[in-house]
Amino acid sequence: MSNPDDTTGAAASRNFLAVLPVSDGTVTIRAMSDADAAGYAAGTGDDMVRRFAHLPLVEYTPQIVRDMIRGAIADGLRDGVLAVLTIADAGSDAFMGSLVFFDIQPEDAEIGYWVAPQHRGNKVSGRALVLALGMARRLGLKRLRARTVLENPASARVLLGAGFEQVGDARPQLVPSGKTEMSVDYLART
Ligand SMILES: CC(C)(COP(=O)(O)OP(=O)(O)OC[C@H]1O[C@@H](n2cnc3c(N)ncnc32)[C@H](O)[C@@H]1OP(=O)(O)O)[C@@H](O)C(=O)NCCC(=O)NCCS
């Protein structure tokens, strides 16, 4: 397992569990648990999540999510190369959305996120991104990267509000849905 203080060398893995959970009193970022399975599966059925979020599978059931938590998600956290995390209500600990660190490089990583439809409109993802930047800093990452398509203005506003800056102009990129769409890169220093 990697030492979060060790940013030298080529190893790009990070010990995410060592810096979790994190909370601002309203939103908590934590590892996924079985209690999240129904909320995660339901959220992935939302049209905006299907179009804009990074989802490896087409369909999710609560059982598939529980299997993932024990399988690929546990493996990613153990190896420090992928962190699929829950954005939870800090009061009730209920699942509100998903935050993913992926493509982890020695100095930076990419981040993706979605919020379940019934929890939108309360700036949940902006809070989650601010917490993610703090996590990244503690893990020795200097920058976080994000990408969003031009036709996703809510996500762009969230990124800018959390301190990300646009990098370059919009350009055609392969997006999570598998299509090529005009996309914008964002970067934030931790
Ligand atoms: C992007 C997403 C996470 C934002 O959800 P949220 O955290 O609840 O964000 P909010 O609804 O509180 O809105 C945040 C900001 O976007 C603005 N916004 C929301 N919908 C908008 C729209 N259709 N057009 C323009 N701005 C919009 C809000 O007014 C708010 O702006 P403000 O901070 O200046 O007041 C959510 O829409 C989502 O899960 N979308 C699907 C997945 C996705 O797009 N993930 C990002 C992939 S890069």
The ligand as a MOL file (V3000), in Angstrom:
LIG
                    3D

  0  0  0     0  0            999 V3000
M  V30 BEGIN CTAB
M  V30 COUNTS 48 50 0 0 0
M  V30 BEGIN ATOM
M  V30 1 C -23.7200 18.1700 -12.4650 0
M  V30 2 C -24.4830 17.7760 -11.1950 0
M  V30 3 C -23.5920 16.8800 -10.3510 0
M  V30 4 C -24.8160 19.0690 -10.4260 0
M  V30 5 O -25.6770 18.7580 -9.3630 0
M  V30 6 P -25.7250 19.6520 -8.0340 0
M  V30 7 O -24.4960 19.4820 -7.2390 0
M  V30 8 O -27.0130 19.3390 -7.3580 0
M  V30 9 O -25.6830 21.1340 -8.6040 0
M  V30 10 P -26.8080 22.2630 -8.4510 0
M  V30 11 O -28.1010 21.8040 -9.0360 0
M  V30 12 O -26.7990 22.7020 -7.0280 0
M  V30 13 O -26.2560 23.3980 -9.4310 0
M  V30 14 C -24.9470 23.8800 -9.3850 0
M  V30 15 C -24.8870 25.1170 -10.2550 0
M  V30 16 O -25.2540 24.8030 -11.6140 0
M  V30 17 C -26.3220 25.6410 -12.0300 0
M  V30 18 N -27.1840 24.8740 -12.9260 0
M  V30 19 C -27.9510 23.8040 -12.6320 0
M  V30 20 N -28.5780 23.3790 -13.7470 0
M  V30 21 C -28.1890 24.1930 -14.7510 0
M  V30 22 C -28.4890 24.2650 -16.1450 0
M  V30 23 N -29.2820 23.3810 -16.7450 0
M  V30 24 N -27.8960 25.2600 -16.8600 0
M  V30 25 C -27.0620 26.1520 -16.3010 0
M  V30 26 N -26.7280 26.1250 -14.9770 0
M  V30 27 C -27.3000 25.1590 -14.2230 0
M  V30 28 C -27.0240 26.0170 -10.7460 0
M  V30 29 O -27.7710 27.2190 -10.9090 0
M  V30 30 C -25.8510 26.2070 -9.8300 0
M  V30 31 O -25.1960 27.4210 -10.1200 0
M  V30 32 P -24.6410 28.3790 -8.9610 0
M  V30 33 O -23.6780 27.5340 -8.1590 0
M  V30 34 O -23.9820 29.4830 -9.6890 0
M  V30 35 O -25.8260 28.7750 -8.1480 0
M  V30 36 C -25.8040 17.0360 -11.5220 0
M  V30 37 O -26.5600 17.8250 -12.4030 0
M  V30 38 C -25.5860 15.6680 -12.1250 0
M  V30 39 O -25.4450 14.6830 -11.4130 0
M  V30 40 N -25.6040 15.5930 -13.4600 0
M  V30 41 C -25.4120 14.3040 -14.1640 0
M  V30 42 C -23.9680 13.7880 -14.0710 0
M  V30 43 C -22.9500 14.8100 -14.4840 0
M  V30 44 O -23.1940 15.6690 -15.3220 0
M  V30 45 N -21.7690 14.7030 -13.8860 0
M  V30 46 C -20.6510 15.5530 -14.2390 0
M  V30 47 C -19.8690 14.9270 -15.3400 0
M  V30 48 S -18.4780 15.9350 -15.7910 0
M  V30 END ATOM
M  V30 BEGIN BOND
M  V30 1 1 1 2
M  V30 2 1 2 3
M  V30 3 1 2 4
M  V30 4 1 2 36
M  V30 5 1 4 5
M  V30 6 1 5 6
M  V30 7 2 6 7
M  V30 8 1 6 8
M  V30 9 1 6 9
M  V30 10 1 9 10
M  V30 11 2 10 11
M  V30 12 1 10 12
M  V30 13 1 10 13
M  V30 14 1 13 14
M  V30 15 1 14 15
M  V30 16 1 15 16
M  V30 17 1 15 30
M  V30 18 1 16 17
M  V30 19 1 17 18
M  V30 20 1 17 28
M  V30 21 1 18 19
M  V30 22 1 18 27
M  V30 23 2 19 20
M  V30 24 1 20 21
M  V30 25 1 21 22
M  V30 26 2 21 27
M  V30 27 1 22 23
M  V30 28 2 22 24
M  V30 29 1 24 25
M  V30 30 2 25 26
M  V30 31 1 26 27
M  V30 32 1 28 29
M  V30 33 1 28 30
M  V30 34 1 30 31
M  V30 35 1 31 32
M  V30 36 2 32 33
M  V30 37 1 32 34
M  V30 38 1 32 35
M  V30 39 1 36 37
M  V30 40 1 36 38
M  V30 41 2 38 39
M  V30 42 1 38 40
M  V30 43 1 40 41
M  V30 44 1 41 42
M  V30 45 1 42 43
M  V30 46 2 43 44
M  V30 47 1 43 45
M  V30 48 1 45 46
M  V30 49 1 46 47
M  V30 50 1 47 48
M  V30 END BOND
M  V30 END CTAB
M  END
